Amino acid sequence: MNLTKRCIAEFIGTFWLVLGGCGSAVLSAAYTADSSTIGVNTAFPLGIGFVGVSLAFGLTVLTMAYAIGHISGCHLNPAVSFGLWASKRFPGSELLPYIIAQVIGAIVGAGVVYLIAIGNSNFTLTGSNPLATNGFGVHSPGGYNLFAAFITEVVMTFMFLMIILGATDSRAPKALAPVAIGFGLTLIHLISIPVTNTSVNPARSFGPAIFAGRALFGQVWLFWVAPILGALLAGWLYLSIFSETVVEEPPRVREPV
């Protein structure tokens, strides 16, 4: 399939990742509902919380892997593209077009989340993580510093790429690769939401930061550098240690009796 069509698929997939993942964090994570049957001014939680947001991110990748995996490879993430390039599974000449498509998709996805969110009069961009942005220090959900955030993003992206590279290896069962990758991303979120709000994806961080203000946008550099570094390390390691050339045996010709 030509590059333009594959980039359109990456745009749609990354749009869905940000809309589904960040959208669930902004709109559904802490949702409460009034209950007039219980009492006046009583509210009960209906929000999906950390677990729900983690599942939402995993499900966006899982669903898109089946939807566009056969079209573009379903990277949805500049770090994934770099990791696949480092493992010699993706041509360097296509890195920039893929990344541009992913970033634009993330910006549009974040824009849609923003347009929906401002329909609620209680929505504000003054919180520590508006629009599910990523950050460290005062913008870390758990107050973690830059060093902790950097290590977290490098290690989590490294493990994410190891899962991707292993699950999509020609020796692995192909049908279940999206499941492993989707649940891998879910687990990564369960671990690291308190630290950085979980990025492992420069495009996912860049899109919401566009709308969130200068302070948060000033921290986006970490969510480019750390995930790409982790992805490159995983790609080189997998290529060096685990990759094998599969030699197909020629068909045997049955000799006449």
N, C-alpha and C positions, 0 to 999 in steps of 0.2 A: 504494500500500500504506500502511496506517495507521502512525502513528509508533511505536506499541508494538512491532509486528512488526519494524520497521526497527531499533529499539533492541536487540531480542533478537538480531538478526543482527549488530549491531556488538559486542555482548557476546561472542558465539560467535567472531567473527573476531578480536577482540583477545585473547581467551583462547588461541586457536590461535597467534597471533603470539608471545605470551610463552612459551607451552609449547614451541613449536617452536624459536624463536630462543634464548631464555634457557636452555631445557632442553638444547639442543645444546651451549651454552657450558659449562654446569655438568656435564653427564653425559658428554659425548663429546669435548670439545675436547682434553683431555690424557690420554685413556684409554690405559692400557698393559696388556698381558697377560703373564702368566708363561708361560714356555716350558720345560717340563721336558725337552723333547727337545734343547734347546741346552745347558742347564746349570743348575745349582742357582742360585736367586736371580737368574736372568736375566730381564729384561723387555724387550719390544720395543713400540714405539709403534704404536697403532692409532687414536689420536685424530685428529679431523678438523681441528684447528688453526684459525687465523684464517680461512683460505679456506673451510673447511667451515662455520664459524659464519656467515660472511658469506653464503654460499649458503643456509643454513638460514633466515635472516631474509628473504632475497629470495624464497625458495620459499613461505614462509608467506603472504606478501602476494600472490604470483602465484596460488597455489591458491585463496585466499579471494576474490580478485578475480573469478575465474570462478564461484565457489560462491555468493557473496552480492552481487556487484557490481550485479546487476539488482534486488536487493531494497533495499539500503541505500546503495549507492554505494561500499561497502567503504572507509570512511575509516580505521578501526582506530587512530585517532591524533587527539588534540585539535588538534594543529598543522595537520593536513590539513583538519579541519573549519573552523578559523579561516581558512586559506588559501583554501578554496573560498568561504567567506562573503565574504572581501575581494574576490574576483574576481566576486562577484554570481552565484555558481552554487549557493549554499546559503543558506536563510533563517536569519536570526539568531535567530528564535524557537525553532529546533530545536537550537541549539548546546548548551545546557545538558543536555537529555536525552541527546543523542549522547555528550557528554563523560562524563556519569555512567555510561552503559552501557560505554564504553570503559575507564574507570578500574576499574569493578567486574570486568570481564572480565580486565584485567591482574592485579588482585589475586588472583583465583581461579586464573589461570594460574600465577602465581608460587607460590601456595600448593601447587598440585599438584607443581610442580618441587621445592619444599622437602620435601614429604612423601616423594617418591621419593628425594631426595638423602640424607635422614637415615637411610635404610635401609643406607647404607654407613658403617661405623664410622670411616672416615678423613675423612668430610665435616666441615667446620667453617665457622663464620661469622666466623672471626677473620682471614681473608685480606683483601687490599686490595679485592677485588671479589667477595665472596661472592654467590651467586645471580645472577651476571652483572650486578651493579649498575653504575651509572654514577657517575663522580666525577672530581675534579681534585686536584692536589697529591698527597698520599700515596695517594689512591684513584684516581689516573690510572694505567693500566697502564704508561705510559711516563714517569710523573713530571711531566706537563705542568701548568703553573699555571692559576689561574682564568682569566686573560686568554686564554690559548691555548684553553682549553676553551670559553669563551664564543664566541670567534670561530669556532671549528670548528663548534659546534652551530648558530650563526646561518647560516653559509655552507652547510653541508651540508643543512640543512632548506630553505634558499632553493632550492638546486639540486633537491632532492627534489620540491618543489612545482612548480618549472618543468617538470620531467619529467611530473608528474601532469597539470598544466594543459595542457601541449602534447599529451600522448598521448591525453587525453580530450576534446580540442577537437573540435567537430562536423566540422571540416575534415580531421581526421586519420583514418587507418584504425582502425576501432573494434576489430576482432578482436585486434589485437596490442598494445593498450594495456596489458593486465596483464603482458605479457612485458617491455615497456619499463620499467614501474614496478618490477617485481620485480628485474630486473637492475640498475636504477638504485639500488635500496636495497642490493643486493649490493656494488656499487662503492663506495657511501658507507661501508659497513662496512669494506671493504678499506683505505680511506684513513684512517678515523678511529678504529678500534678501539684503536690504541696511545695515542690522546689522551684519550678520554673513555669508552672501551668502547662507543662509539656509542649515542646515544639517538635524536635527531631525532624523539622521540615522548615527550611527558610521561607518558602512561599507562604505557608500557613501563618508564620509569624509576621511577615511583611504586610499581608493584606489587612488584617485588623489594625496594625500599628498606623497605617495610613490615616485612619479615621480617629485615632485615640489621642493625638496630641504630641507635642515635641518631646516631652520627657520620656514617654514610652518609645517613641520612634528612635530616640537616641540610644536605646539599648538593643535595637534590632541587630546590630553588627554581631553580637555574640551568637545569635541564632542563625547566622549565616556561617560564621567561622567554625563553631564547635560541631554542628551536625555534619558539615562537609568534611571536616577532619576525621570524625568518627567513621564516616562512610568510606573515605579513601583508605583508612587503615583496614577496615573490614574487607574491602575489595582486594587490596594487595595481599592480605593474609589468606583469604580464601583461594585466590589464584595460586599463591605460592605453596600452600600446604594441602589443600583438599581437592583442587581441580585435577581431573584426569582426562586424558584424551581417550575417547571411546572409539575403539577400532572395531568396525563392523566386518565380520567374516563374510567372504564372498559365498554366494549360494553354492551348495555342493551339487555337483552333477552326478546323477546316479549312473553308474556304469551298467551297460547291458549285460544280462546274465548269459 
